[in-house]
């Protein structure tokens, strides 16, 4: 059986991947598309790269916000249950 601390750490890393992965992937795709367009058109304006990223990040967070909240609530509930279980063993 896995130790509770190891199990909590593994679950925390999984939650981090679930919460951080989609926004990071969206930013990666947008950054690649914008840099490709800038290379093709030779327009090197900073706002051309910044504004689409801000808009996409806002959209991703609005779209995935409820999912992220559910994941965090489930993780916190599981963590508190583990703390209570550990307290009851001693």
C-alpha positions in Angstrom: 0.0 0.0 0.0 1.2 3.5 -0.8 2.0 5.9 2.0 -0.6 8.7 2.4 2.0 11.5 1.8 3.1 9.8 -1.5 -0.4 9.4 -2.6 -1.3 13.0 -1.8 1.8 14.2 -3.7 0.9 12.1 -6.7 -2.6 13.3 -6.7 -1.4 17.0 -6.4 0.8 16.6 -9.4 -2.1 15.1 -11.4 -4.3 18.0 -10.4 -1.6 20.4 -11.4 -1.4 18.8 -14.8 -5.1 18.9 -15.3 -5.4 22.5 -14.3 -2.3 23.9 -16.0 -2.2 21.7 -19.1 -5.1 23.0 -21.2 -4.2 26.7 -20.8 -0.6 26.0 -21.5 -1.4 24.0 -24.6 -3.7 26.8 -25.8 -1.0 29.4 -25.4 1.5 27.1 -27.2 -0.8 26.8 -30.2 -1.6 30.5 -30.3 2.0 31.4 -29.9 3.1 29.1 -32.8 0.3 30.4 -35.1 1.1 34.1 -34.3 4.9 33.6 -34.7 4.3 31.8 -38.0 2.1 34.7 -39.2 4.7 37.2 -38.1 7.4 35.3 -39.9 5.4 35.1 -43.1 4.3 38.8 -43.1 7.4 40.2 -41.4 5.3 42.2 -39.0 7.2 42.3 -35.7 4.7 44.3 -33.6 4.5 43.1 -29.9 0.8 43.8 -29.6 0.1 41.4 -32.5 1.5 38.6 -30.4 0.2 39.8 -27.0 -3.5 40.5 -27.6 -4.5 37.2 -29.2 -2.9 35.4 -26.3 -4.8 37.4 -23.8 -8.1 36.8 -25.6 -7.5 33.1 -26.0 -6.4 32.7 -22.3 -9.6 34.6 -21.2 -11.7 32.3 -23.3 -10.0 29.1 -22.1 -10.4 30.2 -18.5 -14.1 31.1 -19.0 -14.7 27.8 -20.8 -12.7 25.5 -18.4 -13.4 27.5 -15.2 -16.2 25.2 -13.9 -14.1 22.1 -14.7 -11.1 23.6 -12.8 -13.3 24.4 -9.8 -14.7 20.9 -9.7 -11.2 19.4 -9.9 -9.9 21.6 -7.0 -13.0 20.9 -4.9 -12.6 17.2 -5.4 -8.9 17.4 -4.6 -9.5 19.4 -1.4 -12.2 17.1 -0.2 -10.0 14.0 -0.8 -7.1 15.7 1.0 -9.2 16.6 4.0 -10.6 13.0 4.1 -7.0 11.7 4.2 -6.1 14.1 7.0 -9.1 12.9 9.0 -8.3 9.3 8.3 -4.7 9.8 9.4 -5.8 11.6 12.6 -8.1 8.7 13.4 -5.3 6.1 13.1 -3.1 7.6 15.8 
